[in-house]
Amino acid sequence: EEGALCVYGSQSTSFVGRTRVALGMADIPDLLTAVAALREARAARGEGRLEAAAAAADKALGVLPSDEPETRVVALTERGRIAREADDLARADVWLREAVALSKEEMADGTLRRAAINELALTVQARGRPEEARDLLEGALKASPVRKDGVLPLVLN
């Protein structure tokens, strides 16, 4: 888009989080700080440094501008994933439910929503609720748009 700054942050598993902001907005430094913190969180999680990953994700959520719902969904999903991997399932559940509630099907062609639902399903499964996990995944599949080539996009870890 003309007159826009594009910030790309790759999701380490299966989707690319993308946020566009108009140039000249006062909160661009906060957005860039949040994106950098998310990258740090993903890297630390990938290295098994979950405390550092949690601190970086918390930093991202703390500085993220309120008018960046797509990036907030990515950050909440990452924070929930970190909590799940640290066996803090109750907190993971809270962050992931917030990500799902905030996400919209039109965000990144539904990929952000499906990623949040997938992580939530993994969390509720780990909490001993397989029926709820199945219902979440079935609901996500029913709501997922089929691409023009007939392929149903899925989010895999």
NORCORNOR-V404930 format. One record per pair of residues at least 12 apart in sequence whose ideal C-beta (glycine too) atoms are under 10 Angstrom apart, sorted by the first residue. I is the first residue (numbers start at 0). J is the second residue. Records with the same first field share a line. If there is no record, write none. Layout:
I: J + J
//
This chain:
0: 19 + 21
1: 22
2: 21 + 22 + 23
3: 19 + 20 + 21 + 22
4: 18 + 19 + 20 + 21 + 22 + 23 + 24 + 27 + 30 + 31
5: 17 + 18 + 19 + 20
6: 18 + 19 + 20 + 27 + 30 + 31 + 33 + 34 + 35 + 67 + 70
7: 19 + 34
8: 33 + 34 + 35 + 37 + 38 + 41 + 59 + 70 + 73 + 74 + 77
9: 37 + 38 + 41
10: 37 + 41 + 73 + 76 + 77 + 80 + 107 + 110 + 111 + 114 + 154
11: 38 + 40 + 41 + 42 + 44 + 45 + 77 + 80 + 156
12: 41 + 45 + 76 + 77 + 80 + 114 + 117 + 118 + 154 + 155 + 156
13: 110 + 113 + 114 + 117 + 152 + 153 + 154 + 155 + 156
14: 73 + 76 + 107 + 108 + 109 + 110 + 111 + 113 + 114 + 152 + 154 + 155
15: 73 + 107 + 110 + 111
16: 34 + 37 + 69 + 70 + 72 + 73 + 74 + 76 + 77 + 106 + 107 + 110 + 111 + 114
17: 69 + 70 + 73 + 106 + 107 + 110 + 111
18: 30 + 33 + 34 + 63 + 64 + 67 + 68 + 69 + 70 + 71 + 73 + 107
19: 67 + 69
20: 64 + 66 + 67 + 70
24: 64 + 66
25: 64
26: 62 + 63 + 64 + 65 + 66 + 67
27: 64
28: 62 + 64
29: 59 + 61 + 62 + 63 + 64 + 67
30: 59 + 62 + 63 + 64 + 66 + 67 + 70
31: 62
32: 58 + 59 + 61 + 62 + 63
33: 56 + 58 + 59 + 60 + 61 + 62 + 63 + 64 + 67 + 70 + 71 + 73 + 74
34: 59 + 63 + 67 + 70 + 73 + 74
35: 55 + 58 + 59 + 62
36: 54 + 55 + 56 + 57 + 58 + 59 + 60 + 61 + 62 + 63 + 74 + 77
37: 55 + 56 + 58 + 59 + 60 + 63 + 70 + 73 + 74 + 77 + 78
38: 55 + 59
39: 51 + 52 + 54 + 55 + 56 + 58 + 59
40: 52 + 53 + 54 + 55 + 56 + 57 + 58 + 59 + 60 + 74 + 77 + 78 + 80 + 81
41: 55 + 56 + 73 + 77 + 80 + 81
42: 55
43: 55 + 56 + 81
44: 56 + 77 + 80 + 81 + 84 + 85
47: 84
49: 81 + 82 + 84 + 85 + 86 + 87
50: 81 + 85
51: 81
52: 77 + 78 + 80 + 81 + 82 + 84 + 85
53: 77 + 78 + 81 + 82 + 84 + 85 + 87 + 90
54: 81
55: 77 + 78 + 81
56: 74 + 75 + 76 + 77 + 78 + 79 + 80 + 81 + 82 + 94
57: 74 + 78 + 81
58: 74
59: 71 + 73 + 74 + 75 + 77 + 78
60: 74 + 75 + 77 + 78 + 94 + 97
61: 74
62: 74
63: 75
68: 101 + 102 + 103 + 106 + 111
69: 101 + 102 + 103 + 105 + 106 + 107 + 111
70: 111
71: 97 + 98 + 101 + 102 + 111
72: 97 + 98 + 99 + 100 + 101 + 102 + 103 + 106 + 107 + 111 + 112 + 114 + 115
73: 98 + 102 + 106 + 107 + 111 + 114 + 115
74: 94 + 98
75: 93 + 94 + 95 + 96 + 97 + 98 + 99 + 100 + 101 + 102 + 111 + 115 + 118
76: 94 + 95 + 97 + 98 + 99 + 101 + 102 + 111 + 112 + 114 + 115 + 116 + 117 + 118 + 119
77: 94 + 98 + 114 + 118
78: 90 + 91 + 93 + 94 + 95 + 97 + 98
79: 91 + 92 + 93 + 94 + 95 + 96 + 97 + 98 + 99 + 115 + 118 + 119 + 121 + 122
80: 94 + 95 + 98 + 114 + 115 + 117 + 118 + 121 + 122 + 156
81: 94
82: 94 + 95 + 118 + 122
83: 95 + 118 + 119 + 121 + 122 + 124 + 125 + 126
84: 121
86: 125
87: 122
88: 121 + 122 + 123 + 124 + 125 + 126 + 127
89: 122 + 126
90: 122
91: 118 + 119 + 121 + 122 + 123 + 125 + 126
92: 119 + 122 + 123 + 125 + 126 + 128
93: 122
94: 115 + 118 + 119 + 122
95: 114 + 115 + 116 + 117 + 118 + 119 + 120 + 121 + 122 + 123 + 135
96: 115 + 119 + 122 + 123
97: 115 + 119
98: 111 + 112 + 114 + 115 + 116 + 118 + 119
99: 111 + 112 + 113 + 114 + 115 + 116 + 118 + 119 + 120 + 135 + 139
100: 115
101: 115
102: 114 + 115 + 116
104: 139 + 142 + 143 + 144
105: 144
108: 143 + 144 + 146 + 152
109: 139 + 142 + 143 + 144 + 152 + 154
110: 143 + 152 + 153 + 154
111: 154
112: 139 + 142 + 143 + 154
113: 136 + 139 + 140 + 142 + 143 + 152 + 153 + 154 + 155
114: 139 + 154 + 155 + 156
115: 135 + 139 + 154
116: 132 + 135 + 136 + 138 + 139 + 140 + 142 + 143 + 154
117: 132 + 135 + 136 + 139 + 153 + 154 + 155 + 156
118: 135 + 154 + 156
119: 131 + 132 + 135 + 136 + 139
120: 132 + 133 + 134 + 135 + 136 + 137 + 138 + 139
121: 135 + 136 + 156
122: 135
123: 135
124: 136
136: 153
139: 153 + 154
140: 153
//
